[in-house]
Every structure is written in C-alpha cells, then in structure tokens.
C-alpha cells in the first residue's frame, strides 16, 4: 500500500520517517487503530540501509505468554516434548533486517522482561541451546495505547519503554489530516476497480463534502472499508454515501480535545503529571549528554548525586542505557 496525503501534518510525518530510517536504532510508533502503524514501520525499514534484508512483522497480542521466548529465539531439537527439529525463531529470520512488534503493550510482564533482556545486549540463546548468539536486528514497535501512561500505572516496564523510545513517532488520526480523506478515497476507488473489475467509479460531490468533517474513529482502515463496500454495492458510476450523523463532540479539533482532557483532571493530578513528564525528560537529557555518568549528570543538573540517583530510581531509569549513546 502507498502512503497517500498532502496535508501539512502528513508531510511532516514523512519527513520524520525519512530521518528515522537513517538512524539504526529502535523506534516506537504510537497511534490510534487504523492510522497505518505497520505501513509506517515498513516505510522506515525499506528506507533504511537494511532494506534488502527481511521485514518480519509480529502481533504481540497473538503470542501466548509461555511461547514468547520460543517464538523470538527459537529452540533446539529436544528442547521440549514436541521439539522434533530445530526452529530458528523470529529474530534469526529477521537477521540484518527489522523485527516489527505490533501491539507491544499486549506483552505480559514476563514477556516484557524477555524483550528487555534481549534489547540490553542484542544477545539471545535458543531454548535448549548451549551458546548465545548476537543478533543484528533493528526493533520497531507499535502500540495504539499510550505507553507513558501505562508505565505510570505500572502496566508497562519503564526501563523497557526507555529502551524502545529512542526514536518516537505519533501518527496523526485521519480527522486531523485535512484534505487527505478525499485523496485516500480516490486511491481506494482505483484499487477497487483494479481488484474487482467493475469499472471506474467516483464519489458524488455531496459525499466528498463531508469526508473531512467526519470523525473517522477507525481512521484510514474505516475509510478503506467504506469505499470498498460502497464500490461493490453501487451499480452506477457515481457513488453517493449518506452523511453520517455527526456528534458535536466528535468534530472538535485536536487542540480542544486535549484541553478538555487536561481540565478533566483535578489541579493537583494535572500538576503531578506535568512534573513527572518534565523530570523524566530532564533526567534523560542530562544522562544522554554525559553518556550515563550519574555524577556529571547530577552536577549538570545542579543537584546532589544522591538526590539525582533517587530520581533515577523513582522512574526506573538505567544509566547503562545511556553509556553507549553518541550525541
């Protein structure tokens, strides 16, 4: 599938994708359902130096907790009762390429530990194996949940989040991409014509008029399904889709929704949330500038080393992560 759009927010997203493709580090992609997270992950992979190597997508929600190590690292023959032959595992399949972990928020606490351990040194050992192997794999993860919020709630490991969030991209929902819905609709109509062979069809002007006004809770996927269904059901060359019943709340701008979400919190809660975000960003930047040297980072921040260390412990931040960063 091609990435289609002309809105300013879409163009900025393409610019970020291009920059991230050149940086061979983990990437965290967040966005609502249907915004195209896997498509963006593929764009990052195929725009990188790893483009000739495999792109291996994995849905974390579909992997049973007890099988996570087997799926990722593989196993040797005889590792367990049904292991009748060697299985290389997904990391081996993705060698020199990219491993895309979708719905990473679905990983259980045990699975998160497994992934964290692998990310720390890029070493793994197949089940039943006696030797560890080095993996040359770029990890790209995606979630339709806010991992920062999950981490604050204790539902996602903060140290794993820091390992994954070296590069971060938040995908804009379709309702914020003014003008793109019409371009996408036209693209999907052409794709349907090629796939089903019922000839070229166009949307009625009245239908085009409300595409940018609709909330699109299912985003691009919802639009694609709508166009496909209407293309197949319409016998004529002009497709006319009745405007949905708009809800005033759904049509509010992204800024209004964010402001409403902020005011919905009591003052102290909102203040604590803002302070926590600031402290984590500040600590991360200080450690990055000193390559993980806590003493230098504390001096840079104008704090005693002990107090600085307590803050690191508070947010589960590992100084070792920053030792290998090059600014």
Beta strands, then each sheet from edge to edge (+ up, - down):
strand 1: 27-30
strand 2: 55-59
strand 3: 98-102
strand 4: 123-124
strand 5: 133-134
strand 6: 138-143
strand 7: 167-170
strand 8: 202-203
strand 9: 238-239
sheet 1: 2+ 3+ 6+ 1+ 7+
sheet 2: 4+ 5-
sheet 3: 8+ 9+
end
